[in-house]
Amino acid sequence: MTAPADLADSAFLRAARGETPSHTPVWFMRQAGRSLPEYLALRSGVGMLESCMDPDLVTEITLQPVRRYGVDAAIFFSDIVLPLKAVGVDLDIKPGVGPVVATPVRTLADVAAIPDLDASHVPFITTAIRRLVAELGSTPLIGFAGAPFTVASYLVEGGPSKEHAKTKAMMFGAPDVWAALMRKIAGISAAYLEVQVAAGASAIQLFDSWAGALTPEDYAAHVMPYSASVLTRAGALGVPRIHFGVGTSNLLTLMGEAGADVVGVDWRTPLADAIGLVGPRAVQGNLDPTLVFAPADVMTARAAAIIEAGRAARGHIFNLGHGVIPSTDPDQLKRLTEFVRAYPL
Protein backbone atom coordinates (compact mmCIF):
# COMPACT_ATOMS: atom_id res chain seq x y z
CA MET A 1 0.00 0.00 0.00
CA THR A 2 1.41 3.40 -1.02
CA ALA A 3 0.40 6.37 1.12
CA PRO A 4 -0.42 9.76 -0.44
CA ALA A 5 2.64 12.03 -0.59
CA ASP A 6 1.59 14.35 2.25
CA LEU A 7 0.64 11.38 4.44
CA ALA A 8 3.80 9.41 3.65
CA ASP A 9 5.84 12.46 4.61
CA SER A 10 4.24 12.69 8.06
CA ALA A 11 6.63 12.84 11.01
CA PHE A 12 5.15 9.64 12.44
CA LEU A 13 5.63 7.53 9.32
CA ARG A 14 9.07 8.99 8.62
CA ALA A 15 10.26 8.08 12.12
CA ALA A 16 8.71 4.62 11.86
CA ARG A 17 10.63 4.03 8.64
CA GLY A 18 13.90 5.22 10.17
CA GLU A 19 13.93 8.47 8.18
CA THR A 20 14.49 11.95 9.60
CA PRO A 21 11.19 13.60 10.60
CA SER A 22 10.50 17.33 10.83
CA HIS A 23 10.02 16.91 14.58
CA THR A 24 9.77 14.08 17.10
CA PRO A 25 6.32 12.61 16.43
CA VAL A 26 4.04 11.97 19.40
CA TRP A 27 0.86 10.02 20.06
CA PHE A 28 -0.47 8.26 23.16
CA MET A 29 -1.68 4.74 23.71
CA ARG A 30 -5.31 4.91 24.88
CA GLN A 31 -5.49 8.51 23.74
CA ALA A 32 -8.92 7.79 22.22
CA GLY A 33 -11.00 7.88 25.35
CA ARG A 34 -10.59 7.18 29.05
CA SER A 35 -9.50 10.65 30.19
CA LEU A 36 -11.45 12.81 27.72
CA PRO A 37 -14.71 14.33 29.00
CA GLU A 38 -16.11 14.39 25.46
CA TYR A 39 -15.42 10.65 25.21
CA LEU A 40 -17.09 9.91 28.53
CA ALA A 41 -20.14 11.91 27.48
CA LEU A 42 -20.37 10.07 24.16
CA ARG A 43 -19.95 6.65 25.78
CA SER A 44 -22.48 7.28 28.57
CA GLY A 45 -24.82 4.30 28.70
CA VAL A 46 -23.13 2.57 25.77
CA GLY A 47 -21.17 -0.66 26.30
CA MET A 48 -17.56 -0.88 25.21
CA LEU A 49 -18.04 -3.54 22.54
CA GLU A 50 -21.21 -1.86 21.34
CA SER A 51 -19.20 1.34 20.91
CA CYS A 52 -16.49 -0.51 18.97
CA MET A 53 -19.08 -1.84 16.50
CA ASP A 54 -20.72 1.51 15.76
CA PRO A 55 -18.88 3.30 12.91
CA ASP A 56 -20.23 6.69 13.96
CA LEU A 57 -18.93 6.31 17.52
CA VAL A 58 -15.62 4.79 16.41
CA THR A 59 -15.01 7.66 14.01
CA GLU A 60 -15.82 10.37 16.51
CA ILE A 61 -13.88 8.80 19.39
CA THR A 62 -10.79 8.22 17.23
CA LEU A 63 -10.84 11.85 16.09
CA GLN A 64 -11.34 13.42 19.53
CA PRO A 65 -7.68 13.31 20.72
CA VAL A 66 -6.42 14.47 17.34
CA ARG A 67 -8.59 17.56 17.62
CA ARG A 68 -7.77 18.20 21.27
CA TYR A 69 -4.04 17.47 21.36
CA GLY A 70 -2.78 17.80 17.80
CA VAL A 71 -0.99 14.45 18.02
CA ASP A 72 0.92 13.08 15.01
CA ALA A 73 -1.13 9.90 14.64
CA ALA A 74 -4.59 8.59 15.46
CA ILE A 75 -5.09 5.14 16.97
CA PHE A 76 -8.19 3.32 15.80
CA PHE A 77 -10.72 3.03 18.63
CA SER A 78 -11.41 -0.63 19.28
CA ASP A 79 -10.40 -3.42 21.67
CA ILE A 80 -8.14 -6.42 21.27
CA VAL A 81 -11.01 -8.86 21.93
CA LEU A 82 -13.32 -7.25 19.36
CA PRO A 83 -12.34 -9.74 16.59
CA LEU A 84 -13.29 -12.65 18.86
CA LYS A 85 -16.68 -11.08 19.52
CA ALA A 86 -17.10 -10.51 15.80
CA VAL A 87 -16.59 -14.19 14.94
CA GLY A 88 -19.05 -15.28 17.62
CA VAL A 89 -17.10 -15.93 20.83
CA ASP A 90 -19.38 -15.32 23.81
CA LEU A 91 -17.61 -12.56 25.70
CA ASP A 92 -18.21 -9.12 27.11
CA ILE A 93 -16.13 -6.28 28.50
CA LYS A 94 -17.30 -5.65 32.04
CA PRO A 95 -16.61 -2.19 33.54
CA GLY A 96 -13.88 -2.33 36.13
CA VAL A 97 -13.00 -5.92 35.19
CA GLY A 98 -12.17 -6.18 31.51
CA PRO A 99 -12.91 -8.89 28.95
CA VAL A 100 -14.80 -11.86 30.39
CA VAL A 101 -15.25 -15.05 28.34
CA ALA A 102 -18.36 -17.11 29.08
CA THR A 103 -16.80 -20.49 28.23
CA PRO A 104 -13.01 -20.59 28.53
CA VAL A 105 -11.01 -22.60 26.01
CA ARG A 106 -9.76 -25.94 27.33
CA THR A 107 -9.68 -28.47 24.47
CA LEU A 108 -8.88 -28.87 20.78
CA ALA A 109 -12.64 -28.95 20.16
CA ASP A 110 -12.98 -25.57 21.88
CA VAL A 111 -10.33 -24.16 19.55
CA ALA A 112 -11.91 -25.69 16.47
CA ALA A 113 -15.24 -24.09 17.41
CA ILE A 114 -13.78 -20.60 16.98
CA PRO A 115 -14.37 -19.42 13.39
CA ASP A 116 -11.65 -17.77 11.34
CA LEU A 117 -12.15 -14.06 10.66
CA ASP A 118 -12.65 -12.38 7.31
CA ALA A 119 -13.83 -8.94 6.25
CA SER A 120 -17.48 -10.02 6.27
CA HIS A 121 -17.33 -10.33 10.08
CA VAL A 122 -16.29 -6.70 10.58
CA PRO A 123 -17.95 -4.47 7.95
CA PHE A 124 -18.22 -1.72 10.58
CA ILE A 125 -14.40 -1.64 10.78
CA THR A 126 -14.05 -0.99 7.06
CA THR A 127 -16.74 1.70 7.17
CA ALA A 128 -15.19 3.49 10.15
CA ILE A 129 -11.64 3.44 8.80
CA ARG A 130 -12.65 4.77 5.40
CA ARG A 131 -14.46 7.65 7.10
CA LEU A 132 -11.49 8.29 9.38
CA VAL A 133 -8.94 8.34 6.59
CA ALA A 134 -11.04 10.91 4.76
CA GLU A 135 -11.30 13.06 7.91
CA LEU A 136 -7.68 12.70 9.03
CA GLY A 137 -6.06 13.75 5.76
CA SER A 138 -2.31 13.97 6.37
CA THR A 139 -2.55 12.47 9.89
CA PRO A 140 -1.80 8.72 9.83
CA LEU A 141 -4.21 6.20 11.31
CA ILE A 142 -2.76 3.29 13.30
CA GLY A 143 -4.65 0.02 13.17
CA PHE A 144 -4.04 -2.58 15.84
CA ALA A 145 -4.64 -6.10 17.05
CA GLY A 146 -3.96 -8.17 20.13
CA ALA A 147 -0.96 -10.48 20.01
CA PRO A 148 -1.68 -14.22 20.25
CA PHE A 149 -0.36 -14.71 23.80
CA THR A 150 -2.41 -11.93 25.34
CA VAL A 151 -5.61 -12.88 23.53
CA ALA A 152 -5.02 -16.55 24.38
CA SER A 153 -4.69 -15.66 28.04
CA TYR A 154 -8.14 -14.07 28.06
CA LEU A 155 -9.62 -17.10 26.32
CA VAL A 156 -7.97 -19.65 28.61
CA GLU A 157 -8.32 -17.77 31.90
CA GLY A 158 -11.83 -16.57 31.14
CA GLY A 159 -10.80 -12.99 31.95
CA PRO A 160 -7.87 -10.89 33.15
CA SER A 161 -5.24 -12.67 35.24
CA LYS A 162 -2.16 -11.61 37.16
CA GLU A 163 -0.52 -15.04 37.29
CA HIS A 164 -1.67 -16.53 33.95
CA ALA A 165 -1.52 -19.90 35.69
CA LYS A 166 -4.13 -21.64 33.52
CA THR A 167 -2.54 -20.18 30.41
CA LYS A 168 0.89 -21.50 31.31
CA ALA A 169 -0.58 -24.82 32.38
CA MET A 170 -1.94 -25.25 28.86
CA MET A 171 1.30 -24.02 27.30
CA PHE A 172 3.40 -26.55 29.21
CA GLY A 173 0.90 -29.35 29.81
CA ALA A 174 -1.21 -29.43 26.65
CA PRO A 175 1.14 -28.21 23.91
CA ASP A 176 -1.09 -29.50 21.12
CA VAL A 177 -4.04 -27.44 22.36
CA TRP A 178 -1.77 -24.45 22.94
CA ALA A 179 -0.30 -24.58 19.45
CA ALA A 180 -3.76 -24.90 17.87
CA LEU A 181 -5.08 -21.96 19.89
CA MET A 182 -2.10 -19.78 19.05
CA ARG A 183 -2.41 -20.58 15.34
CA LYS A 184 -6.10 -19.75 15.48
CA ILE A 185 -5.56 -16.39 17.19
CA ALA A 186 -2.61 -15.50 14.96
CA GLY A 187 -4.82 -16.04 11.92
CA ILE A 188 -7.62 -13.91 13.37
CA SER A 189 -5.26 -11.09 14.39
CA ALA A 190 -3.51 -11.06 11.02
CA ALA A 191 -6.80 -11.02 9.14
CA TYR A 192 -8.06 -8.21 11.35
CA LEU A 193 -4.97 -6.13 10.55
CA GLU A 194 -5.36 -6.86 6.85
CA VAL A 195 -8.93 -5.53 6.94
CA GLN A 196 -7.75 -2.33 8.65
CA VAL A 197 -4.90 -1.68 6.24
CA ALA A 198 -7.07 -2.47 3.21
CA ALA A 199 -9.51 0.19 4.45
CA GLY A 200 -6.72 2.77 4.80
CA ALA A 201 -4.74 2.38 8.04
CA SER A 202 -1.16 3.63 7.54
CA ALA A 203 0.56 1.58 10.26
CA ILE A 204 -0.27 -1.21 12.68
CA GLN A 205 0.53 -1.99 16.30
CA LEU A 206 0.51 -5.46 17.80
CA PHE A 207 -0.27 -5.29 21.53
CA ASP A 208 1.11 -8.05 23.75
CA SER A 209 -0.03 -6.70 27.10
CA TRP A 210 0.74 -9.84 29.10
CA ALA A 211 3.97 -11.02 27.42
CA GLY A 212 5.99 -9.71 30.37
CA ALA A 213 4.81 -12.76 32.31
CA LEU A 214 7.14 -14.95 30.24
CA THR A 215 10.82 -15.84 30.35
CA PRO A 216 12.80 -15.25 27.16
CA GLU A 217 13.10 -19.02 26.66
CA ASP A 218 9.36 -19.62 26.96
CA TYR A 219 8.55 -16.60 24.81
CA ALA A 220 10.92 -17.80 22.07
CA ALA A 221 9.59 -21.35 22.10
CA HIS A 222 5.87 -20.94 22.73
CA VAL A 223 4.87 -17.42 21.69
CA MET A 224 7.30 -15.69 19.34
CA PRO A 225 6.57 -17.90 16.30
CA TYR A 226 2.91 -16.96 16.39
CA SER A 227 3.49 -13.24 16.87
CA ALA A 228 6.02 -13.47 14.05
CA SER A 229 3.40 -15.00 11.77
CA VAL A 230 1.06 -12.06 12.43
CA LEU A 231 3.84 -9.53 11.83
CA THR A 232 4.98 -11.34 8.68
CA ARG A 233 1.50 -11.08 7.19
CA ALA A 234 1.32 -7.45 8.26
CA GLY A 235 4.72 -6.83 6.69
CA ALA A 236 3.36 -7.92 3.32
CA LEU A 237 0.94 -4.98 3.53
CA GLY A 238 3.76 -2.45 3.22
CA VAL A 239 3.00 -0.45 6.37
CA PRO A 240 5.21 0.05 9.46
CA ARG A 241 4.70 -2.49 12.25
CA ILE A 242 4.93 -1.54 15.93
CA HIS A 243 5.29 -4.31 18.51
CA PHE A 244 4.54 -3.39 22.12
CA GLY A 245 4.41 -5.31 25.39
CA VAL A 246 4.23 -4.40 29.06
CA GLY A 247 7.04 -5.39 31.42
CA THR A 248 9.04 -6.80 28.53
CA SER A 249 12.53 -5.48 29.26
CA ASN A 250 13.85 -9.04 28.97
CA LEU A 251 12.05 -9.64 25.66
CA LEU A 252 12.81 -6.51 23.65
CA THR A 253 15.39 -8.13 21.38
CA LEU A 254 13.09 -11.06 20.63
CA MET A 255 10.09 -8.80 20.08
CA GLY A 256 12.08 -6.87 17.50
CA GLU A 257 13.23 -10.06 15.83
CA ALA A 258 9.63 -11.24 15.62
CA GLY A 259 9.19 -8.77 12.79
CA ALA A 260 8.81 -5.27 14.19
CA ASP A 261 9.86 -2.09 12.43
CA VAL A 262 9.30 -0.20 15.69
CA VAL A 263 9.60 -1.69 19.17
CA GLY A 264 7.42 -0.11 21.86
CA VAL A 265 9.21 0.31 25.18
CA ASP A 266 7.36 0.54 28.47
CA TRP A 267 8.46 2.99 31.17
CA ARG A 268 10.40 0.44 33.22
CA THR A 269 13.28 0.27 30.74
CA PRO A 270 15.49 3.33 30.13
CA LEU A 271 15.12 4.20 26.46
CA ALA A 272 18.89 4.27 25.98
CA ASP A 273 19.09 0.66 27.19
CA ALA A 274 16.21 -0.39 24.96
CA ILE A 275 17.86 1.11 21.89
CA GLY A 276 20.82 -1.17 22.43
CA LEU A 277 18.52 -4.20 22.64
CA VAL A 278 16.21 -3.77 19.66
CA GLY A 279 18.80 -3.76 16.87
CA PRO A 280 18.31 -1.77 13.67
CA ARG A 281 14.79 -0.72 14.51
CA ALA A 282 12.98 2.41 15.60
CA VAL A 283 11.68 2.71 19.15
CA GLN A 284 8.49 4.09 20.62
CA GLY A 285 8.04 5.49 24.11
CA ASN A 286 8.47 5.77 26.95
CA LEU A 287 7.44 8.39 29.54
CA ASP A 288 6.03 6.96 32.77
CA PRO A 289 2.25 7.61 32.47
CA THR A 290 2.18 8.91 36.05
CA LEU A 291 4.52 11.77 35.17
CA VAL A 292 1.65 13.65 33.58
CA PHE A 293 0.43 14.11 37.18
CA ALA A 294 3.69 15.85 38.12
CA PRO A 295 4.29 19.61 37.75
CA ALA A 296 4.58 20.54 34.08
CA ASP A 297 8.27 21.44 34.34
CA VAL A 298 9.07 18.05 35.86
CA MET A 299 7.08 16.26 33.17
CA THR A 300 8.70 18.16 30.32
CA ALA A 301 12.20 17.73 31.74
CA ARG A 302 11.72 13.96 31.72
CA ALA A 303 10.24 14.15 28.23
CA ALA A 304 13.29 16.08 27.04
CA ALA A 305 15.60 13.42 28.43
CA ILE A 306 13.68 10.74 26.54
CA ILE A 307 13.83 12.71 23.29
CA GLU A 308 17.57 13.17 23.73
CA ALA A 309 18.03 9.45 24.34
CA GLY A 310 15.93 8.73 21.27
CA ARG A 311 18.46 10.46 19.03
CA ALA A 312 20.59 7.30 19.16
CA ALA A 313 17.81 5.15 17.70
CA ARG A 314 17.12 4.42 14.05
CA GLY A 315 13.91 6.37 14.64
CA HIS A 316 11.98 7.57 17.69
CA ILE A 317 8.26 8.02 18.20
CA PHE A 318 7.43 9.65 21.52
CA ASN A 319 4.72 8.00 23.59
CA LEU A 320 3.92 7.11 27.14
CA GLY A 321 5.36 3.84 28.40
CA HIS A 322 1.82 2.43 28.67
CA GLY A 323 -1.71 3.74 28.17
CA VAL A 324 -3.14 7.03 29.36
CA ILE A 325 -4.41 6.72 32.96
CA PRO A 326 -8.15 7.50 33.12
CA SER A 327 -7.76 10.33 35.68
CA THR A 328 -5.17 12.15 33.52
CA ASP A 329 -5.79 15.87 32.98
CA PRO A 330 -6.27 16.34 29.21
CA ASP A 331 -4.73 19.81 29.44
CA GLN A 332 -1.52 18.27 30.76
CA LEU A 333 -1.38 15.88 27.82
CA LYS A 334 -1.84 18.83 25.48
CA ARG A 335 1.10 20.60 27.16
CA LEU A 336 3.18 17.47 26.71
CA THR A 337 2.22 17.13 23.06
CA GLU A 338 3.10 20.74 22.33
CA PHE A 339 6.41 20.42 24.16
CA VAL A 340 7.47 17.30 22.25
CA ARG A 341 6.45 18.67 18.85
CA ALA A 342 8.32 21.94 19.47
CA TYR A 343 11.48 20.30 20.86
CA PRO A 344 14.38 20.99 18.46
CA LEU A 345 15.83 17.96 16.72
TORFI-276371 format. One record per residue (C-alpha): y, x, z. Coordinates in steps of 0.1 Angstrom, whole numbers, plus 2048, in hexadecimal, padded with zeros to 3 digits. Layout:
BEGIN
+-----+-----+-----+
!   v !   u !   w !
+-----+-----+-----+
!   Y !   X !   Z !
...
+-----+-----+-----+
% end
This chain:
BEGIN
+-----+-----+-----+
!   v !   u !   w !
+-----+-----+-----+
! 800 ! 800 ! 800 !
! 822 ! 80E ! 7F6 !
! 840 ! 804 ! 80B !
! 862 ! 7FC ! 7FC !
! 878 ! 81A ! 7FA !
! 88F ! 810 ! 817 !
! 872 ! 806 ! 82C !
! 85E ! 826 ! 825 !
! 87D ! 83A ! 82E !
! 87F ! 82A ! 851 !
! 880 ! 842 ! 86E !
! 860 ! 833 ! 87C !
! 84B ! 838 ! 85D !
! 85A ! 85B ! 856 !
! 851 ! 867 ! 879 !
! 82E ! 857 ! 877 !
! 828 ! 86A ! 856 !
! 834 ! 88B ! 866 !
! 855 ! 88B ! 852 !
! 877 ! 891 ! 860 !
! 888 ! 870 ! 86A !
! 8AD ! 869 ! 86C !
! 8A9 ! 864 ! 892 !
! 88D ! 862 ! 8AB !
! 87E ! 83F ! 8A4 !
! 878 ! 828 ! 8C2 !
! 864 ! 809 ! 8C9 !
! 853 ! 7FB ! 8E8 !
! 82F ! 7EF ! 8ED !
! 831 ! 7CB ! 8F9 !
! 855 ! 7C9 ! 8ED !
! 84E ! 7A7 ! 8DE !
! 84F ! 792 ! 8FD !
! 848 ! 796 ! 922 !
! 86A ! 7A1 ! 92E !
! 880 ! 78E ! 915 !
! 88F ! 76D ! 922 !
! 890 ! 75F ! 8FF !
! 86B ! 766 ! 8FC !
! 863 ! 755 ! 91D !
! 877 ! 737 ! 913 !
! 865 ! 734 ! 8F2 !
! 842 ! 738 ! 902 !
! 849 ! 71F ! 91E !
! 82B ! 708 ! 91F !
! 81A ! 719 ! 902 !
! 7F9 ! 72C ! 907 !
! 7F7 ! 750 ! 8FC !
! 7DD ! 74C ! 8E1 !
! 7ED ! 72C ! 8D5 !
! 80D ! 740 ! 8D1 !
! 7FB ! 75B ! 8BE !
! 7EE ! 741 ! 8A5 !
! 80F ! 731 ! 89E !
! 821 ! 743 ! 881 !
! 843 ! 736 ! 88C !
! 83F ! 743 ! 8AF !
! 830 ! 764 ! 8A4 !
! 84D ! 76A ! 88C !
! 868 ! 762 ! 8A5 !
! 858 ! 775 ! 8C2 !
! 852 ! 794 ! 8AC !
! 877 ! 794 ! 8A1 !
! 886 ! 78F ! 8C3 !
! 885 ! 7B3 ! 8CF !
! 891 ! 7C0 ! 8AD !
! 8B0 ! 7AA ! 8B0 !
! 8B6 ! 7B2 ! 8D5 !
! 8AF ! 7D8 ! 8D6 !
! 8B2 ! 7E4 ! 8B2 !
! 890 ! 7F6 ! 8B4 !
! 883 ! 809 ! 896 !
! 863 ! 7F5 ! 892 !
! 856 ! 7D2 ! 89B !
! 833 ! 7CD ! 8AA !
! 821 ! 7AE ! 89E !
! 81E ! 795 ! 8BA !
! 7FA ! 78E ! 8C1 !
! 7DE ! 798 ! 8D9 !
! 7C0 ! 7AF ! 8D5 !
! 7A7 ! 792 ! 8DB !
! 7B7 ! 77B ! 8C2 !
! 79F ! 785 ! 8A6 !
! 782 ! 77B ! 8BD !
! 791 ! 759 ! 8C3 !
! 797 ! 755 ! 89E !
! 772 ! 75A ! 895 !
! 767 ! 742 ! 8B0 !
! 761 ! 755 ! 8D0 !
! 767 ! 73E ! 8EE !
! 782 ! 750 ! 901 !
! 7A5 ! 74A ! 90F !
! 7C1 ! 75F ! 91D !
! 7C8 ! 753 ! 940 !
! 7EA ! 75A ! 94F !
! 7E9 ! 775 ! 969 !
! 7C5 ! 77E ! 960 !
! 7C2 ! 786 ! 93B !
! 7A7 ! 77F ! 921 !
! 789 ! 76C ! 930 !
! 769 ! 768 ! 91B !
! 755 ! 748 ! 923 !
! 733 ! 758 ! 91A !
! 732 ! 77E ! 91D !
! 71E ! 792 ! 904 !
! 6FD ! 79E ! 911 !
! 6E3 ! 79F ! 8F5 !
! 6DF ! 7A7 ! 8D0 !
! 6DF ! 782 ! 8CA !
! 700 ! 77E ! 8DB !
! 70E ! 799 ! 8C4 !
! 6FF ! 789 ! 8A5 !
! 70F ! 768 ! 8AE !
! 732 ! 776 ! 8AA !
! 73E ! 770 ! 886 !
! 74E ! 78B ! 871 !
! 773 ! 787 ! 86B !
! 784 ! 781 ! 849 !
! 7A7 ! 776 ! 83E !
! 79C ! 751 ! 83F !
! 799 ! 753 ! 865 !
! 7BD ! 75D ! 86A !
! 7D3 ! 74D ! 84F !
! 7EF ! 74A ! 86A !
! 7F0 ! 770 ! 86C !
! 7F6 ! 773 ! 847 !
! 811 ! 759 ! 848 !
! 823 ! 768 ! 866 !
! 822 ! 78C ! 858 !
! 830 ! 782 ! 836 !
! 84C ! 76F ! 847 !
! 853 ! 78D ! 85E !
! 853 ! 7A7 ! 842 !
! 86D ! 792 ! 830 !
! 883 ! 78F ! 84F !
! 87F ! 7B3 ! 85A !
! 88A ! 7C3 ! 83A !
! 88C ! 7E9 ! 840 !
! 87D ! 7E7 ! 863 !
! 857 ! 7EE ! 862 !
! 83E ! 7D6 ! 871 !
! 821 ! 7E4 ! 885 !
! 800 ! 7D1 ! 884 !
! 7E6 ! 7D8 ! 89E !
! 7C3 ! 7D2 ! 8AA !
! 7AE ! 7D8 ! 8C9 !
! 797 ! 7F6 ! 8C8 !
! 772 ! 7EF ! 8CA !
! 76D ! 7FC ! 8EE !
! 789 ! 7E8 ! 8FD !
! 77F ! 7C8 ! 8EB !
! 75A ! 7CE ! 8F4 !
! 763 ! 7D1 ! 918 !
! 773 ! 7AF ! 919 !
! 755 ! 7A0 ! 907 !
! 73C ! 7B0 ! 91E !
! 74E ! 7AD ! 93F !
! 75A ! 78A ! 937 !
! 77E ! 794 ! 940 !
! 793 ! 7B1 ! 94C !
! 781 ! 7CC ! 960 !
! 78C ! 7EA ! 974 !
! 76A ! 7FB ! 975 !
! 75B ! 7EF ! 953 !
! 739 ! 7F1 ! 965 !
! 728 ! 7D7 ! 94F !
! 736 ! 7E7 ! 930 !
! 729 ! 809 ! 939 !
! 708 ! 7FA ! 944 !
! 703 ! 7ED ! 921 !
! 710 ! 80D ! 911 !
! 6F6 ! 822 ! 924 !
! 6DB ! 809 ! 92A !
! 6DA ! 7F4 ! 90A !
! 6E6 ! 80B ! 8EF !
! 6D9 ! 7F5 ! 8D3 !
! 6EE ! 7D8 ! 8E0 !
! 70C ! 7EE ! 8E5 !
! 70A ! 7FD ! 8C2 !
! 707 ! 7DA ! 8B3 !
! 724 ! 7CD ! 8C7 !
! 73A ! 7EB ! 8BF !
! 732 ! 7E8 ! 899 !
! 73A ! 7C3 ! 89B !
! 75C ! 7C8 ! 8AC !
! 765 ! 7E6 ! 896 !
! 760 ! 7D0 ! 877 !
! 775 ! 7B4 ! 886 !
! 791 ! 7CB ! 890 !
! 791 ! 7DD ! 86E !
! 792 ! 7BC ! 85B !
! 7AE ! 7AF ! 872 !
! 7C3 ! 7CE ! 86A !
! 7BB ! 7CA ! 845 !
! 7C9 ! 7A7 ! 845 !
! 7E9 ! 7B2 ! 857 !
! 7EF ! 7CF ! 83E !
! 7E7 ! 7B9 ! 820 !
! 802 ! 7A1 ! 82C !
! 81C ! 7BD ! 830 !
! 818 ! 7D1 ! 850 !
! 824 ! 7F4 ! 84B !
! 810 ! 806 ! 867 !
! 7F4 ! 7FD ! 87F !
! 7EC ! 805 ! 8A3 !
! 7C9 ! 805 ! 8B2 !
! 7CB ! 7FD ! 8D7 !
! 7AF ! 80B ! 8EE !
! 7BD ! 800 ! 90F !
! 79E ! 807 ! 923 !
! 792 ! 828 ! 912 !
! 79F ! 83C ! 930 !
! 780 ! 830 ! 943 !
! 76B ! 847 ! 92E !
! 762 ! 86C ! 930 !
! 767 ! 880 ! 910 !
! 742 ! 883 ! 90B !
! 73C ! 85E ! 90E !
! 75A ! 855 ! 8F8 !
! 74E ! 86D ! 8DD !
! 72A ! 860 ! 8DD !
! 72F ! 83B ! 8E3 !
! 752 ! 831 ! 8D9 !
! 763 ! 849 ! 8C1 !
! 74D ! 842 ! 8A3 !
! 756 ! 81D ! 8A4 !
! 77C ! 823 ! 8A9 !
! 779 ! 83C ! 88C !
! 76A ! 822 ! 876 !
! 787 ! 80B ! 87C !
! 7A1 ! 826 ! 876 !
! 78F ! 832 ! 857 !
! 791 ! 80F ! 848 !
! 7B5 ! 80D ! 853 !
! 7BC ! 82F ! 843 !
! 7B1 ! 822 ! 821 !
! 7CE ! 809 ! 823 !
! 7E8 ! 826 ! 820 !
! 7FB ! 81E ! 840 !
! 800 ! 834 ! 85F !
! 7E7 ! 82F ! 87A !
! 7F1 ! 831 ! 89F !
! 7D5 ! 835 ! 8B9 !
! 7DE ! 82D ! 8DD !
! 7CB ! 82C ! 8FE !
! 7D4 ! 82A ! 923 !
! 7CA ! 846 ! 93A !
! 7BC ! 85A ! 91D !
! 7C9 ! 87D ! 925 !
! 7A6 ! 88A ! 922 !
! 7A0 ! 878 ! 901 !
! 7BF ! 880 ! 8EC !
! 7AF ! 89A ! 8D6 !
! 791 ! 883 ! 8CE !
! 7A8 ! 865 ! 8C9 !
! 7BB ! 879 ! 8AF !
! 79B ! 884 ! 89E !
! 790 ! 860 ! 89C !
! 7A8 ! 85C ! 880 !
! 7CB ! 858 ! 88E !
! 7EB ! 863 ! 87C !
! 7FE ! 85D ! 89D !
! 7EF ! 860 ! 8C0 !
! 7FF ! 84A ! 8DB !
! 803 ! 85C ! 8FC !
! 805 ! 84A ! 91D !
! 81E ! 855 ! 938 !
! 804 ! 868 ! 94C !
! 803 ! 885 ! 933 !
! 821 ! 89B ! 92D !
! 82A ! 897 ! 909 !
! 82B ! 8BD ! 904 !
! 807 ! 8BF ! 910 !
! 7FC ! 8A2 ! 8FA !
! 80B ! 8B3 ! 8DB !
! 7F4 ! 8D0 ! 8E0 !
! 7D6 ! 8B9 ! 8E2 !
! 7DA ! 8A2 ! 8C5 !
! 7DA ! 8BC ! 8A9 !
! 7EE ! 8B7 ! 889 !
! 7F9 ! 894 ! 891 !
! 818 ! 882 ! 89C !
! 81B ! 875 ! 8C0 !
! 829 ! 855 ! 8CE !
! 837 ! 850 ! 8F1 !
! 83A ! 855 ! 90E !
! 854 ! 84A ! 927 !
! 846 ! 83C ! 948 !
! 84C ! 817 ! 945 !
! 859 ! 816 ! 968 !
! 876 ! 82D ! 960 !
! 889 ! 810 ! 950 !
! 88D ! 804 ! 974 !
! 89F ! 825 ! 97D !
! 8C4 ! 82B ! 979 !
! 8CD ! 82E ! 955 !
! 8D6 ! 853 ! 957 !
! 8B4 ! 85B ! 967 !
! 8A3 ! 847 ! 94C !
! 8B6 ! 857 ! 92F !
! 8B1 ! 87A ! 93D !
! 88C ! 875 ! 93D !
! 88D ! 866 ! 91A !
! 8A1 ! 885 ! 90E !
! 886 ! 89C ! 91C !
! 86B ! 889 ! 909 !
! 87F ! 88A ! 8E9 !
! 884 ! 8B0 ! 8ED !
! 85E ! 8B4 ! 8F3 !
! 857 ! 89F ! 8D5 !
! 869 ! 8B9 ! 8BE !
! 849 ! 8CE ! 8C0 !
! 833 ! 8B2 ! 8B1 !
! 82C ! 8AB ! 88D !
! 840 ! 88B ! 892 !
! 84C ! 878 ! 8B1 !
! 850 ! 853 ! 8B6 !
! 861 ! 84A ! 8D7 !
! 850 ! 82F ! 8EC !
! 847 ! 827 ! 90F !
! 826 ! 836 ! 91C !
! 818 ! 812 ! 91F !
! 825 ! 7EF ! 91A !
! 846 ! 7E1 ! 926 !
! 843 ! 7D4 ! 94A !
! 84B ! 7AE ! 94B !
! 867 ! 7B2 ! 965 !
! 87A ! 7CC ! 94F !
! 89F ! 7C6 ! 94A !
! 8A3 ! 7C1 ! 924 !
! 8C6 ! 7D1 ! 926 !
! 8B7 ! 7F1 ! 934 !
! 89F ! 7F2 ! 916 !
! 8BC ! 7EE ! 8FF !
! 8CE ! 80B ! 910 !
! 8AF ! 820 ! 90B !
! 8AB ! 816 ! 8E7 !
! 8CF ! 81F ! 8DF !
! 8CC ! 840 ! 8F2 !
! 8AD ! 84B ! 8DE !
! 8BB ! 840 ! 8BC !
! 8DB ! 853 ! 8C3 !
! 8CB ! 873 ! 8D1 !
! 8D2 ! 890 ! 8B9 !
! 8B4 ! 89E ! 8A7 !
+-----+-----+-----+
% end
